[in-house]
Amino acid sequence: MNAGIIGLGTYSPEKVLTNEDLEKMVDTSDEWIRTRTGIEERRIAGDDQNTSHLAFEAAKEAIKDAGITADQIGLILVATVTPDYTFPSVSTMLQDQLGATNAAAMDVSAACAGFMYGLVTAKQFVESDTYSHVLVVGVEKLSKITNWEDRNTAVLFGDGAGAAVVSKVSEGRGILSFELGAAGSGGKHLLQNGPYLEMNGREVFKFAVRQMGESAVNVIEKAGLSKEDIDMLIPHQANIRIMDASRERLGLPEEKMSKTIHKYGNTSSASIPLSLKEEVVNGKVKDDDILVMVGFGGGLTWGAITLKWGR
């Protein structure tokens, strides 16, 4: 039996930062941001909310949705590049907050591809019968490493969390194929240098457009499927132009691509679970639908998964 997702949870902070708000902070405009990125607003965590707080809210919901209790979780994987501390890890803090006393815990650092890395790692532990239930959380408080005076990056990022419980699912469902990769030589194009995130937008854009499309095609082929079999593309919500390039590579119409970037901005490792949950709730992802999830991030890293939805 394959490993799949049996429960989902998300959390977005209450504070909304609109493009109009940013016009008062840096030399930019709503029209410029919207046309180049697709972003209209993003969520910003309060000073009293750390990454672990965001993770807890999403994880709590995912566990409830899965119909299990926290003490049934064997492993917690938290994908983040904005931990509360260097150590203890967010995952161990989350273990304590949830009361998941039987769980091992570790953080995963793969930037925006972190949730993909987490799901693939969880799959190995579940399918080898090491753990029955693995909690995977993608969570970021990017506002704390964003330079609000740099108009190239200040407009892009938001805070949020998404969580999934990975367990064995019924025959034919679950994770059908995956690809993980890294290009460390490009790490200099997207990094945290000192207190703030820095990005060479042109180089990251070129990498993402090529890699997202390639990886999506690769995992479809690995699953023995064709582009016509895909019901929904759930890309990392980094930039609408990058997302559309991936969609066009797969020959999918707009309605078959999840788009939440206008509401949340780029939430890094949280963006794919935030989008997935939204499409499940609004009925656009149904049992036995074939999904392709694909992300890229600092490192440079990437990951893609083909998944047949359902428990």
C-alpha positions as CSV (number, residue, x, y, z in Angstrom):
1,M,0.0,0.0,0.0
2,N,1.2,3.5,-0.8
3,A,1.6,6.3,1.6
4,G,-0.8,9.2,1.1
5,I,-2.3,12.2,2.9
6,I,-5.2,11.4,5.3
7,G,-5.4,14.8,7.0
8,L,-4.8,18.4,6.2
9,G,-4.6,21.6,8.2
10,T,-3.6,25.2,7.5
11,Y,-3.1,28.4,9.4
12,S,-2.8,32.0,8.1
13,P,-2.1,35.0,10.5
14,E,-4.9,37.6,10.8
15,K,-2.9,40.6,9.7
16,V,-3.3,41.4,6.0
17,L,-0.6,43.4,4.2
18,T,-1.9,44.7,0.9
19,N,-0.1,46.1,-2.1
20,E,-1.5,49.5,-1.2
21,D,0.1,49.2,2.2
22,L,3.4,48.4,0.6
23,E,3.1,51.5,-1.6
24,K,3.5,53.5,1.6
25,M,6.6,51.5,2.6
26,V,8.7,51.2,-0.5
27,D,8.9,52.6,-4.0
28,T,6.4,50.3,-5.7
29,S,2.8,50.2,-6.9
30,D,-0.1,47.8,-6.8
31,E,-0.1,47.6,-10.6
32,W,3.6,46.7,-10.7
33,I,3.4,44.0,-8.1
34,R,0.2,42.5,-9.5
35,T,1.3,42.3,-13.1
36,R,4.8,40.9,-12.3
37,T,3.9,38.5,-9.5
38,G,0.2,38.0,-9.3
39,I,0.3,39.0,-5.6
40,E,-2.4,41.3,-4.2
41,E,-1.9,40.8,-0.5
42,R,-0.1,38.6,2.0
43,R,-0.5,37.6,5.7
44,I,2.0,38.8,8.3
45,A,2.4,37.1,11.7
46,G,2.3,39.2,14.9
47,D,5.4,39.9,17.0
48,D,4.0,37.5,19.6
49,Q,3.6,34.7,17.0
50,N,6.7,32.5,16.3
51,T,7.1,29.9,13.6
52,S,6.2,27.2,16.2
53,H,2.9,28.9,16.9
54,L,1.9,28.9,13.2
55,A,2.9,25.3,12.9
56,F,0.9,24.3,16.0
57,E,-2.4,25.7,14.6
58,A,-2.0,23.9,11.3
59,A,-0.8,20.6,12.8
60,K,-3.7,20.6,15.3
61,E,-6.2,20.9,12.4
62,A,-4.4,18.2,10.3
63,I,-4.5,15.7,13.2
64,K,-8.2,16.3,13.8
65,D,-8.9,16.0,10.0
66,A,-7.0,12.7,10.0
67,G,-9.2,11.3,12.8
68,I,-6.2,10.3,14.9
69,T,-4.7,11.5,18.2
70,A,-1.3,13.2,18.7
71,D,0.1,10.2,20.6
72,Q,-0.4,8.0,17.5
73,I,2.2,10.1,15.5
74,G,5.5,8.3,15.1
75,L,7.5,11.2,13.5
76,I,7.2,14.9,13.1
77,L,8.9,16.6,10.2
78,V,8.9,20.4,10.0
79,A,10.1,22.1,6.8
80,T,11.2,25.6,7.6
81,V,14.0,28.1,7.1
82,T,12.7,30.5,9.8
83,P,12.9,28.5,13.0
84,D,12.2,30.1,16.4
85,Y,15.8,29.2,17.4
86,T,18.8,27.5,15.8
87,F,17.9,24.8,18.4
88,P,15.7,23.4,19.8
89,S,14.1,22.6,16.5
90,V,10.5,23.7,15.7
91,S,9.6,20.0,15.4
92,T,10.6,19.3,19.0
93,M,8.7,22.4,20.2
94,L,5.7,21.2,18.2
95,Q,5.9,17.7,19.6
96,D,5.7,19.2,23.1
97,Q,2.8,21.6,22.3
98,L,0.8,18.8,20.6
99,G,1.5,16.2,23.3
100,A,2.8,13.9,20.7
101,T,4.8,12.0,23.3
102,N,5.6,9.0,21.1
103,A,7.0,11.0,18.1
104,A,10.6,11.5,17.0
105,A,11.1,15.0,15.6
106,M,13.4,16.8,13.2
107,D,13.4,19.9,11.0
108,V,14.0,19.8,7.2
109,S,15.8,22.7,5.5
110,A,15.0,22.8,1.8
111,A,13.4,26.3,1.6
112,C,10.4,26.5,-0.6
113,A,10.8,22.8,-1.7
114,G,10.7,21.8,2.0
115,F,7.2,20.4,2.0
116,M,8.0,18.2,-0.9
117,Y,11.1,16.9,0.8
118,G,9.1,16.3,3.9
119,L,6.3,14.3,2.1
120,V,8.9,12.1,0.3
121,T,10.7,11.4,3.6
122,A,7.5,10.6,5.3
123,K,6.6,8.2,2.5
124,Q,9.7,6.1,3.2
125,F,9.0,5.7,6.9
126,V,5.3,4.8,6.4
127,E,5.8,2.3,3.5
128,S,8.7,0.6,5.4
129,D,6.3,0.1,8.4
130,T,8.6,2.1,10.6
131,Y,5.8,4.6,11.6
132,S,2.0,4.4,11.0
133,H,1.5,8.2,11.0
134,V,4.0,10.9,10.1
135,L,3.1,14.6,10.5
136,V,4.7,16.9,7.9
137,V,4.5,20.7,8.4
138,G,5.6,23.4,6.0
139,V,5.8,26.7,7.9
140,E,7.5,30.0,7.6
141,K,7.6,33.4,9.3
142,L,9.4,35.1,6.3
143,S,8.4,38.5,7.6
144,K,11.2,38.3,10.1
145,I,13.9,37.9,7.5
146,T,12.4,40.3,4.9
147,N,14.1,43.6,4.4
148,W,11.1,45.9,4.2
149,E,13.2,48.6,2.5
150,D,14.2,46.3,-0.4
151,R,11.4,46.7,-3.0
152,N,12.5,43.6,-5.0
153,T,11.9,41.2,-2.1
154,A,9.5,43.1,0.3
155,V,6.6,42.6,-2.1
156,L,6.9,38.9,-2.4
157,F,6.7,37.1,0.9
158,G,4.1,36.2,3.5
159,D,3.7,34.0,6.6
160,G,1.7,30.8,7.0
161,A,1.6,27.1,7.8
162,G,0.3,23.9,6.2
163,A,0.3,20.4,7.7
164,A,-0.4,16.9,6.4
165,V,-0.7,13.6,8.2
166,V,0.9,10.9,6.0
167,S,-0.2,7.3,6.5
168,K,-1.1,4.2,4.4
169,V,-4.0,4.8,2.1
170,S,-6.3,2.4,0.1
171,E,-4.9,0.6,-2.9
172,G,-4.0,2.7,-5.9
173,R,-4.1,6.0,-4.0
174,G,-1.4,8.0,-2.4
175,I,2.1,9.1,-3.7
176,L,2.6,7.4,-7.0
177,S,6.0,9.0,-7.9
178,F,8.4,11.7,-6.9
179,E,11.5,13.6,-7.8
180,L,13.8,15.5,-5.5
181,G,16.9,17.5,-6.6
182,A,19.4,20.1,-5.8
183,A,21.7,22.5,-7.7
184,G,24.0,23.8,-5.0
185,S,25.9,25.9,-7.5
186,G,22.9,28.2,-7.7
187,G,22.7,28.7,-3.9
188,K,24.2,32.2,-4.2
189,H,21.1,33.4,-6.1
190,L,18.7,33.0,-3.2
191,L,20.1,33.1,0.4
192,Q,19.8,34.6,3.8
193,N,22.9,36.8,4.1
194,G,23.0,38.4,7.5
195,P,19.6,39.2,8.9
196,Y,17.8,39.4,5.6
197,L,16.9,37.3,2.6
198,E,18.6,38.2,-0.7
199,M,17.6,37.2,-4.2
200,N,18.8,37.5,-7.7
201,G,15.3,37.5,-9.2
202,R,16.4,37.0,-12.8
203,E,18.5,33.9,-12.2
204,V,15.9,32.3,-9.8
205,F,13.2,33.0,-12.4
206,K,15.1,31.2,-15.2
207,F,15.9,28.3,-12.9
208,A,12.3,27.9,-11.7
209,V,10.7,28.1,-15.1
210,R,12.9,25.4,-16.5
211,Q,13.0,23.1,-13.4
212,M,9.3,23.3,-12.4
213,G,8.2,22.2,-15.9
214,E,10.8,19.5,-16.2
215,S,10.1,18.0,-12.8
216,A,6.4,18.0,-13.3
217,V,6.8,16.1,-16.6
218,N,9.3,13.7,-15.0
219,V,7.0,12.6,-12.2
220,I,4.0,12.1,-14.5
221,E,6.1,9.8,-16.7
222,K,7.5,8.0,-13.6
223,A,3.9,7.3,-12.5
224,G,3.1,5.8,-15.9
225,L,0.6,8.6,-16.7
226,S,0.2,11.2,-19.4
227,K,-0.4,14.9,-19.2
228,E,-4.1,14.3,-20.0
229,D,-4.5,12.3,-16.8
230,I,-3.7,15.3,-14.6
231,D,-6.7,16.8,-12.8
232,M,-4.9,19.5,-10.9
233,L,-1.5,21.1,-10.8
234,I,-0.5,22.5,-7.4
235,P,2.6,24.5,-7.9
236,H,4.7,26.4,-5.3
237,Q,3.1,29.9,-5.2
238,A,6.2,32.0,-6.0
239,N,5.2,34.0,-9.1
240,I,2.2,33.7,-11.4
241,R,4.5,33.8,-14.5
242,I,6.5,30.9,-13.2
243,M,3.3,29.0,-12.3
244,D,1.8,29.6,-15.7
245,A,4.9,28.4,-17.5
246,S,4.6,25.1,-15.7
247,R,0.9,24.8,-16.5
248,E,1.5,25.5,-20.2
249,R,4.3,22.9,-20.3
250,L,1.7,20.4,-19.2
251,G,-0.9,21.7,-21.6
252,L,-3.4,22.3,-18.7
253,P,-6.2,25.0,-18.8
254,E,-6.1,27.7,-16.1
255,E,-8.9,26.0,-14.1
256,K,-6.7,23.0,-13.5
257,M,-4.0,25.0,-11.7
258,S,-4.3,26.0,-8.1
259,K,-3.8,29.7,-7.6
260,T,-3.6,31.2,-4.1
261,I,-0.7,33.5,-4.6
262,H,-3.0,36.6,-4.8
263,K,-4.1,36.0,-1.2
264,Y,-1.0,34.7,0.5
265,G,2.1,35.8,-1.5
266,N,5.1,33.4,-1.4
267,T,4.9,31.5,1.9
268,S,7.8,29.2,0.9
269,S,7.3,25.7,2.3
270,A,3.7,26.5,3.4
271,S,2.5,27.4,-0.1
272,I,1.7,24.0,-1.5
273,P,-0.2,22.7,1.6
274,L,-2.1,26.0,1.8
275,S,-3.1,25.6,-1.8
276,L,-4.0,21.9,-1.5
277,K,-6.3,22.5,1.5
278,E,-8.0,25.3,-0.3
279,E,-8.8,23.2,-3.4
280,V,-10.0,20.3,-1.2
281,V,-12.3,22.6,0.8
282,N,-13.8,24.2,-2.4
283,G,-14.4,20.9,-4.0
284,K,-11.9,21.2,-6.8
285,V,-9.9,18.2,-5.5
286,K,-11.9,15.1,-5.2
287,D,-11.2,11.4,-4.4
288,D,-9.2,9.6,-7.0
289,D,-8.1,12.9,-8.7
290,I,-4.5,12.9,-10.0
291,L,-2.5,15.8,-8.6
292,V,0.9,17.0,-9.5
293,M,2.6,19.1,-6.7
294,V,5.9,20.8,-7.6
295,G,8.1,23.3,-5.8
296,F,11.5,24.9,-6.0
297,G,13.5,27.0,-3.5
298,G,16.8,28.2,-2.1
299,G,19.6,25.8,-2.1
300,L,18.8,25.6,-5.0
301,T,16.4,22.7,-4.4
302,W,13.3,21.3,-6.1
303,G,10.8,18.5,-5.6
304,A,7.7,17.1,-7.4
305,I,5.1,14.5,-6.5
306,T,2.3,12.7,-8.4
307,L,-0.4,11.8,-6.0
308,K,-3.8,10.1,-6.3
309,W,-6.0,11.8,-3.8
310,G,-8.0,9.9,-1.2
311,R,-7.6,7.9,1.9
